[in-house]
Amino acid sequence: MSVAILIFFAILFVLMCVLRVARIGALVAFLLAGIISGPYVLNLFQLTDTWTFLGDLGILFLWFTLGLEINMKRLWNMRRTIFGFGAAQVLMVAVMMFPILFGVTSWTIMGCIMVSLLLAMSSTSEDMQLLIDRNQLNTDMGHQTFSILLFQDLLSIPLLAMLPVFAGKSFNLGATAIDVFVLSVALIIGVVIVGRFILNPLMKLVARIKSKEVFLLAIMLNIVAWAIVMDLIGLPVGLGAFLAGMLLSETIYRHQISAEISPYSMLFLAFFFIALGMGLNLHFLGQYWYVVLGGVIGLIVIKFWAIFMVARVRNVETSDAVTIALLLSQGGEFGLLMLQTMKTSGIDALPEMHQEIVTAIIIISIMMTPILLAVYDKLRRSGKYLAKQPRSVRGKNSSEQKPAVVICGFGRVGQIVAQMLTAEKISYVAIDTDVNAVMLGRERGFNVVYGDTRNATVLRDLGLQPRHTRAVVIALDNATTTRNTVLTVRSIAPRVKIFARARNLADSKVLLKEGVIEAQPETIESSFFLGYGVLSHLGISENKIENLLDEMRSNNYSMVDNPVSDAQ
């Protein structure tokens, strides 16, 4: 077993390096690693329930991450794109696909409709990861792509309910419509009640414990619990994870949750694509390679032109329309799920051999997407096709704008700095792990959120940028945490000006060596203010006192560098 694992990681390492040089995403490396190490090549591993379970967790984490990025308000604001662009894309692909399938296969009309709709669905996991890797998620193009994917995912619910129709079994449409309506209302009410009266108090209690492990387990428990609830009422488990993310997207914990869950999300998503590669039947693929190849080419070409035409009709720029069409030109996990469900449930809507062919077409199309995008990017960089244009970043409301100043720590010092910035109408965001301070600060109108300032993902998510952020204020009361925060800030924005609070002169010197532009030692400065009051009371002129203090501050407080005692 140990040798098999070693060989597997060696294969994955080589693939990752080669594809990285070729500017192709890591997801293809995971797929290829699964194929090579699977039962049809080296036979290092079998596609067991363990691999499938790990892959399912990857999909749950992906859905949860998507939920964190959207809330009910944003969903409502995007409704026209979701139900306009998304619905038009699915309809156009299905309309173009149906006559071809009906003409070249012996399937029933319902079978052709089912496969047309399944192939109209794209891979949410791959496309979202590609958008994140390409730093395009927050562009206009990224938001439009996300809207289409979200509509497809919402469409998966009625498609699952329609499975008996596709199989030729009886189906009471009126009763099902009533059931779905009642279920939707109950679901919305349940989400509001659970979110307000159970989830928020629970997360507040967990945050007070100040344990990273407990915090992470609470997130995972939340994801799995909602997935189980959805499964019990007959809805996709991914929808439960999505709702869990949405519930937490409006809370003060969102940024910290995103930072904590991100590494695990990518890890389990990798397992999903590895399992996908293992499940590709190469013997069958070799026997019917010409059918699969024709299917892959046909699927990509039809979906590309259908989505491109819809995008252009909606006045999307040509370059963005091409990118969206390429991103969505593959099949998706939902199609694989439906085919697997039919197989395990004994539904014979399609012949078993044809199900294998459609499965192979979907998997290979997923592998082709990063490659096609890499080729497209190379053509754009060379100027041969659609010369590269600057990305159009989606406009945001005032609450989403990146702050000019980031305040790390929201104790008494951080609060005073925030008040001064507010008075001068300078945008800021404050971060702290004291949930009580955060909650009280928000009640008083401060822009403060829960998060660990030592975590680079949290700082980036809250707006720390190399060229945009004008200053960082570190007002933490722990010297080690302060220094680690400085190092994290420097790793993200090396040239940003950092102003820090220091407990004493020794801490101040350490911070200045780390690149802090100004580190005020509290004990010394408070002593200066006290001395200022005494001298002023004794009749010393203000100008003379200021000159004395300037002299004592010179050369990094050299005049007070050797105290008799370190006692405060």
Backbone hydrogen bonds, N-H to C=O, Kabsch-Sander energy under -0.5 kcal/mol:
donor,donor_aa,acceptor,acceptor_aa,energy
5,I,1,M,-2.2
6,L,2,S,-2.2
7,I,3,V,-2.7
8,F,4,A,-2.4
9,F,5,I,-2.5
10,A,6,L,-2.0
11,I,7,I,-2.6
12,L,8,F,-2.5
13,F,9,F,-2.5
14,V,10,A,-2.3
15,L,11,I,-2.5
16,M,12,L,-2.5
17,C,13,F,-2.2
18,V,14,V,-2.6
19,L,15,L,-2.7
20,R,16,M,-1.9
21,V,17,C,-2.1
22,A,18,V,-1.8
23,R,20,R,-1.3
24,I,19,L,-3.3
28,V,25,G,-0.7
29,A,25,G,-0.7
30,F,26,A,-1.9
31,L,27,L,-2.1
32,L,28,V,-2.8
33,A,29,A,-2.5
34,G,30,F,-2.1
35,I,31,L,-2.1
36,I,32,L,-2.9
37,S,33,A,-2.4
38,G,34,G,-0.9
41,V,38,G,-1.2
42,L,36,I,-2.4
43,N,38,G,-2.5
44,L,37,S,-1.1
45,F,37,S,-2.0
48,T,46,Q,-2.0
52,T,48,T,-1.8
53,F,49,D,-2.6
54,L,50,T,-2.4
55,G,51,W,-2.3
56,D,52,T,-2.4
57,L,53,F,-2.0
58,G,54,L,-1.6
58,G,268,F,-0.5
59,I,55,G,-1.7
60,L,56,D,-2.0
61,F,57,L,-2.6
62,L,58,G,-2.0
63,W,59,I,-2.5
64,F,60,L,-2.4
65,T,61,F,-2.3
66,L,62,L,-2.2
67,G,63,W,-2.2
68,L,64,F,-1.9
69,E,65,T,-1.1
70,I,67,G,-1.1
75,L,71,N,-2.9
76,W,72,M,-2.3
77,N,73,K,-2.3
78,M,74,R,-1.8
79,R,76,W,-1.3
82,I,78,M,-2.9
83,F,79,R,-2.9
84,G,80,R,-1.2
85,F,80,R,-0.6
85,F,81,T,-0.8
86,G,81,T,-1.6
88,A,84,G,-2.2
89,Q,85,F,-2.3
90,V,86,G,-2.1
91,L,87,A,-2.5
92,M,88,A,-2.5
93,V,89,Q,-2.3
94,A,90,V,-2.5
95,V,91,L,-2.6
96,M,92,M,-2.1
97,M,93,V,-2.2
98,F,94,A,-2.6
100,I,96,M,-0.5
101,L,97,M,-2.3
102,F,98,F,-2.8
103,G,99,P,-1.5
104,V,100,I,-2.0
105,T,101,L,-1.6
112,C,108,T,-2.4
113,I,109,I,-2.4
114,M,110,M,-2.5
115,V,111,G,-2.4
116,S,112,C,-2.3
117,L,113,I,-2.2
118,L,114,M,-2.5
119,L,115,V,-2.7
120,A,116,S,-1.0
121,M,117,L,-0.6
121,M,118,L,-1.0
123,S,331,G,-0.6
124,T,122,S,-1.0
127,D,123,S,-2.5
128,M,124,T,-2.5
129,Q,125,S,-1.7
130,L,126,E,-2.5
131,L,127,D,-2.3
132,I,128,M,-2.1
133,D,129,Q,-2.8
134,R,130,L,-2.2
135,N,132,I,-1.3
136,Q,131,L,-2.9
137,L,131,L,-0.8
139,T,136,Q,-1.3
140,D,392,S,-2.9
143,H,139,T,-2.4
144,Q,140,D,-2.2
145,T,141,M,-2.4
146,F,142,G,-2.5
147,S,143,H,-2.1
148,I,144,Q,-2.0
149,L,145,T,-2.3
150,L,146,F,-2.5
151,F,147,S,-2.2
152,Q,148,I,-2.3
153,D,149,L,-2.3
154,L,150,L,-2.3
155,L,151,F,-2.4
156,S,152,Q,-0.9
157,I,154,L,-1.2
159,L,155,L,-1.8
160,L,156,S,-2.1
161,A,157,I,-1.8
162,M,158,P,-1.7
163,L,160,L,-1.1
165,V,162,M,-0.9
166,F,162,M,-1.8
167,A,163,L,-1.7
168,G,165,V,-1.6
169,K,164,P,-3.0
173,L,171,F,-1.0
176,T,172,N,-2.0
177,A,173,L,-2.5
178,I,174,G,-2.0
179,D,175,A,-2.3
180,V,176,T,-2.7
181,F,177,A,-2.2
182,V,178,I,-2.7
183,L,179,D,-2.6
184,S,180,V,-2.3
185,V,181,F,-2.3
186,A,182,V,-2.5
187,L,183,L,-2.2
188,I,184,S,-2.4
189,I,185,V,-2.4
190,G,186,A,-2.5
191,V,187,L,-2.5
192,V,188,I,-2.2
193,I,189,I,-2.4
194,V,190,G,-2.8
195,G,191,V,-2.7
196,R,192,V,-2.2
197,F,193,I,-2.6
198,I,194,V,-1.7
199,L,194,V,-3.1
200,N,195,G,-1.7
202,L,198,I,-2.0
203,M,199,L,-2.8
204,K,200,N,-2.1
205,L,201,P,-2.1
206,V,202,L,-2.4
207,A,203,M,-2.5
208,R,204,K,-1.5
209,I,205,L,-1.1
209,I,206,V,-0.5
210,K,206,V,-0.7
210,K,207,A,-0.7
211,S,206,V,-0.6
215,F,211,S,-2.3
216,L,212,K,-2.3
217,L,213,E,-2.4
218,A,214,V,-2.2
219,I,215,F,-1.6
220,M,216,L,-2.3
221,L,217,L,-2.7
222,N,218,A,-1.9
223,I,219,I,-2.2
224,V,220,M,-2.6
225,A,221,L,-2.4
226,W,222,N,-1.9
227,A,223,I,-2.0
228,I,224,V,-2.4
229,V,225,A,-2.1
230,M,226,W,-2.3
231,D,227,A,-2.1
232,L,228,I,-2.5
233,I,229,V,-1.4
234,G,231,D,-1.2
235,L,230,M,-3.1
239,L,236,P,-0.9
240,G,236,P,-0.8
241,A,237,V,-1.7
242,F,238,G,-2.2
243,L,239,L,-2.3
244,A,240,G,-2.2
245,G,241,A,-2.0
246,M,242,F,-2.3
247,L,243,L,-2.4
248,L,244,A,-1.2
249,S,245,G,-0.9
249,S,246,M,-0.5
250,E,246,M,-0.6
251,T,248,L,-0.9
254,R,251,T,-1.1
256,Q,450,Y,-0.6
257,I,253,Y,-2.7
258,S,254,R,-2.5
259,A,255,H,-1.9
260,E,256,Q,-2.3
261,I,257,I,-2.5
262,S,258,S,-1.4
265,S,261,I,-2.5
266,M,262,S,-2.0
267,L,263,P,-1.9
268,F,264,Y,-2.6
269,L,265,S,-1.9
270,A,266,M,-1.8
271,F,267,L,-1.5
272,F,268,F,-1.8
273,F,269,L,-1.9
274,I,270,A,-2.2
275,A,271,F,-2.7
276,L,272,F,-2.0
277,G,273,F,-2.1
278,M,274,I,-2.2
279,G,275,A,-1.6
280,L,277,G,-1.2
281,N,279,G,-0.7
282,L,280,L,-1.2
285,L,281,N,-2.2
286,G,282,L,-2.7
287,Q,283,H,-1.5
288,Y,284,F,-1.9
289,W,286,G,-0.7
292,V,288,Y,-2.2
293,L,289,W,-3.0
294,G,290,Y,-2.1
295,G,291,V,-2.2
296,V,292,V,-2.7
297,I,293,L,-2.5
298,G,294,G,-2.5
299,L,295,G,-2.7
300,I,296,V,-2.5
301,V,297,I,-2.5
302,I,298,G,-2.6
303,K,299,L,-2.6
304,F,300,I,-2.4
305,W,301,V,-2.3
306,A,302,I,-2.4
307,I,303,K,-2.6
308,F,304,F,-2.7
309,M,305,W,-2.4
310,V,306,A,-2.0
311,A,307,I,-2.5
312,R,308,F,-2.4
313,V,309,M,-2.2
314,R,310,V,-1.5
315,N,312,R,-1.9
316,V,311,A,-2.5
321,A,317,E,-3.1
322,V,318,T,-2.4
323,T,319,S,-2.0
324,I,320,D,-2.8
325,A,321,A,-2.4
326,L,322,V,-2.5
327,L,323,T,-2.6
328,L,324,I,-2.0
329,S,326,L,-1.0
336,L,332,G,-1.3
337,L,333,E,-2.7
338,M,334,F,-2.7
339,L,335,G,-2.2
340,Q,336,L,-2.4
341,T,337,L,-2.5
342,M,338,M,-2.3
343,K,339,L,-1.9
344,T,340,Q,-2.6
345,S,341,T,-2.0
346,G,342,M,-0.6
346,G,343,K,-0.6
347,I,342,M,-2.0
348,D,346,G,-0.6
355,Q,351,P,-2.1
356,E,352,E,-1.8
357,I,353,M,-1.7
358,V,354,H,-2.6
359,T,355,Q,-2.3
360,A,356,E,-2.3
361,I,357,I,-2.4
362,I,358,V,-2.2
363,I,359,T,-2.3
364,I,360,A,-2.5
365,S,361,I,-2.1
366,I,362,I,-1.9
367,M,363,I,-1.7
368,M,364,I,-1.7
369,T,365,S,-1.2
371,I,367,M,-0.7
372,L,368,M,-2.7
373,L,369,T,-2.4
374,A,370,P,-2.1
375,V,371,I,-2.2
376,Y,372,L,-2.5
377,D,373,L,-2.7
378,K,374,A,-2.0
379,L,375,V,-2.2
380,R,376,Y,-2.2
381,R,377,D,-2.6
382,S,378,K,-1.9
383,G,379,L,-0.6
383,G,380,R,-0.8
384,K,379,L,-1.3
385,Y,379,L,-1.2
388,K,380,R,-1.0
393,V,391,R,-0.9
394,R,138,N,-1.5
400,E,397,N,-1.7
401,Q,397,N,-0.6
401,Q,398,S,-0.7
404,A,427,S,-0.8
405,V,427,S,-1.4
406,V,471,A,-1.7
407,I,405,V,-0.5
407,I,429,V,-2.9
408,C,406,V,-0.6
408,C,473,V,-3.5
409,G,407,I,-0.8
409,G,431,I,-3.1
411,G,475,A,-0.5
415,Q,411,G,-2.4
416,I,412,R,-1.7
417,V,413,V,-2.2
418,A,414,G,-2.3
419,Q,415,Q,-2.3
420,M,416,I,-2.1
421,L,417,V,-2.4
422,T,418,A,-2.4
423,A,419,Q,-2.2
424,E,420,M,-1.3
425,K,422,T,-1.5
426,I,421,L,-2.7
427,S,425,K,-0.5
429,V,405,V,-1.5
430,A,447,N,-2.6
431,I,407,I,-2.4
432,D,449,V,-1.7
435,V,433,T,-1.1
438,V,434,D,-2.2
439,M,435,V,-2.7
440,L,436,N,-2.5
441,G,437,A,-2.4
442,R,438,V,-2.4
443,E,439,M,-1.8
444,R,440,L,-1.3
445,G,442,R,-1.3
446,F,441,G,-2.7
448,V,446,F,-1.5
449,V,430,A,-2.5
450,Y,252,I,-1.7
451,G,432,D,-1.6
453,T,451,G,-0.7
455,N,452,D,-1.8
456,A,454,R,-0.6
459,L,455,N,-1.8
460,R,456,A,-2.6
461,D,457,T,-2.5
462,L,458,V,-1.8
463,G,460,R,-1.5
464,L,459,L,-2.6
465,Q,463,G,-0.6
469,T,465,Q,-1.4
470,R,404,A,-2.4
471,A,404,A,-1.5
472,V,497,K,-2.5
473,V,406,V,-2.7
474,I,472,V,-0.5
474,I,499,F,-3.0
475,A,408,C,-2.7
475,A,473,V,-0.7
479,A,477,D,-0.5
482,T,478,N,-2.5
483,R,479,A,-2.4
484,N,480,T,-2.4
485,T,481,T,-2.2
486,V,482,T,-2.3
487,L,483,R,-2.2
488,T,484,N,-2.1
489,V,485,T,-2.8
490,R,486,V,-2.6
491,S,487,L,-1.8
492,I,488,T,-1.1
492,I,489,V,-0.6
493,A,489,V,-3.2
496,V,493,A,-1.3
497,K,470,R,-0.6
499,F,472,V,-3.0
500,A,518,E,-3.0
501,R,474,I,-2.6
502,A,520,Q,-2.5
508,S,504,N,-1.9
509,K,505,L,-2.2
510,V,506,A,-1.8
511,L,507,D,-2.2
512,L,508,S,-2.2
513,K,509,K,-1.8
514,E,510,V,-1.1
515,G,512,L,-1.2
516,V,511,L,-2.1
517,I,498,I,-1.5
518,E,498,I,-1.4
520,Q,500,A,-1.9
522,E,502,A,-3.3
522,E,520,Q,-0.6
523,T,503,R,-1.4
525,E,521,P,-2.5
526,S,522,E,-2.8
527,S,523,T,-1.4
528,F,524,I,-2.2
529,F,525,E,-2.1
530,L,526,S,-2.0
531,G,527,S,-2.9
532,Y,528,F,-2.6
533,G,529,F,-1.9
534,V,530,L,-1.9
535,L,531,G,-2.9
536,S,532,Y,-2.4
537,H,533,G,-2.0
538,L,534,V,-1.6
539,G,536,S,-1.2
540,I,535,L,-2.3
545,I,541,S,-2.0
546,E,542,E,-2.3
547,N,543,N,-2.0
548,L,544,K,-2.0
549,L,545,I,-2.5
550,D,546,E,-2.4
551,E,547,N,-2.0
552,M,548,L,-2.1
553,R,549,L,-2.0
554,S,550,D,-1.2
556,N,553,R,-0.6
557,Y,553,R,-1.5
558,S,554,S,-1.6
560,V,557,Y,-1.2
561,D,558,S,-1.2
